Amino acid sequence: MHKRLNKTKEAFQDYNKAAELNPKNLNSLYNRGIILLSKIIGNLYNDLGEKEKALKDFKEILERNPAHAETYNTRGIQFKNN
């Protein structure tokens, strides 16, 4: 919802809170990682080494659920583009 309203920063904060409140919810980690990799937010996050944080989120997801196909796909795209 936030993304459609062009409120990426708010969405990122909500995913952080969701991950804090329910660490077992892999969707919040995944969505946070997507935002960290996104060019939508420009220099706000990307210039601060956030790519590594996103990849760390994806690694944690795969450690906890090795069958999370979306994470492999997104991480693969990121590896390909760098």
SULBELFEN-V264422 format. One record per pair of residues at least 24 apart in sequence whose C-alpha atoms are under 6 Angstrom apart, sorted by the first residue. I is the first residue (numbers start at 1). J is the second residue. Records with the same first field share a line. If there is no record, write none. Layout:
I=J / J
This chain:
29=57
